[in-house]
């Protein structure tokens, strides 16, 4: 479905702009709470439908970590995430693309590797600081 035209929508434009201007990898509920400030009568269903449409068209990424609520990312290029196992926050990591991963995986894949996603898990600095205080 990527690449096909979508009808212009004020709600969808607001959702996409909201997502492109943040780096916290929000849930649909988080986006909904923000968008309501701009479009008070928007429904949660409208937010979910538009996020799904944007993801289906490759304009955003939709992902879930450890089976928790779906998160959304306005950054669609290859990049990597750090997931805090204490608070659940997700941060982008500024790393060069690891193209060798695709090449290595291709040697054992019965198909064509197009891209990969990688998450690194640990404890963020905020959570480590809280543990030191206690």
N, C-alpha and C positions, 0 to 999 in steps of 0.2 A: 504494500500500500504506500510505501514511501515514495515521494515524488509526485503523487497525484494532487490535484488542486483541491483546496478546501474553500468553502464559502467564507467570506469575511464575517467575523463575529466580535462584537465589543467585549463580550465576556471572555472569549478565548484569547483575544489580544491582551487583556488585563492579566489573565492567568499566566500566559507565556512571559509577559514583561515581569511579573512578580517573581517567577521562577528564575529568569535570566539575571535578576538583580540580587540574588541571594546565594549563599554557599553553604547553607546548613542542611541541605538534602531533606526538605520538609515532607511531612505526610500530607495527604489530601486535606485532612482536617486543619492543619496548620495554614495551608494555602487559603482554604475557605475563610478562616478567621481574618486573614489579611485582606482578602478580596472584598469581604463584607464592608470594610471601611470605605472602599471606593464605589462598590455597587451593593447597597444595603439589601436589595431584594433578591440577590442571587441565591439559588438553592445549593445545598451540598451535592445533590444529584447532578446539577449542571457542572459543578466543579469536577466531579468524578468523570462524567462523560467527556468533558473537554480534555482532561488530563489523559484519558485513554486514547482519544483521537490524536492528540499531539504526540503521544508515545508511538502509536501505530504508524504515524507519518514520519517518525525519526527526528522530530523537532526537539524532543526531550528524551531522557532515559528514565525508565521505571525499573526499580529493583527492590528486592527484599533481602534482608540479612537475617539469618537464623530463623526464618519463618515469621518474623515480626511484621508489623504494618508496612505496606509498600511505601517506598520513599521515591522522590522525584528529583531529577538533576537536570538543570538547564544547560550544563556543559556536556555536549554530545561527542566531542573528540575523545580519543583514547586517553584515559587518565586513571589513576589509582586512588583507592580510599583507605583511610585508617578508621577502624571502628573501635570505639572504647567499649570494653566489655563491662565496665562499671555503670556508666551513665547512658550508653547507647548512642552518643553523638557520633556523627560521621563527618570526617574531614577529608578534603582533597589533599593528596600528596603531590608535591612538585617534583616528579620524576620523569626522566626521558622515557619514551615508549620502549618497551622491552620486546622488540621485534623477534629476538631470538626465541622467545617463548612460543610464538606462532610457528617458527621453523622447526623447533624441537617437537612440538605437538603434531605437526604435519607428518612427521616420520612414522607415527603410530596411528594416524587417523585414517579411517576408511571414508574419506570425504575431503572437502576443501575447507581449511581454516580461513575464516574471513576476519575475525577479530577475537579479542579475549577481554575478560574483566578480571580484576584482581583486587581482593580486599586484604588488608593487613589488620590483625587483631591485637589489642593490647589495652593499656590503661593510659588515658590522657593525663596531661600535666595537672589539670584542675582536680581530677579525682585522686591523683597521687598526693597533691598538696593537702587535700582533705584528710587523707589517711595519716599523714605526718602530724597533723594537728590533734587528731584523736588519741 
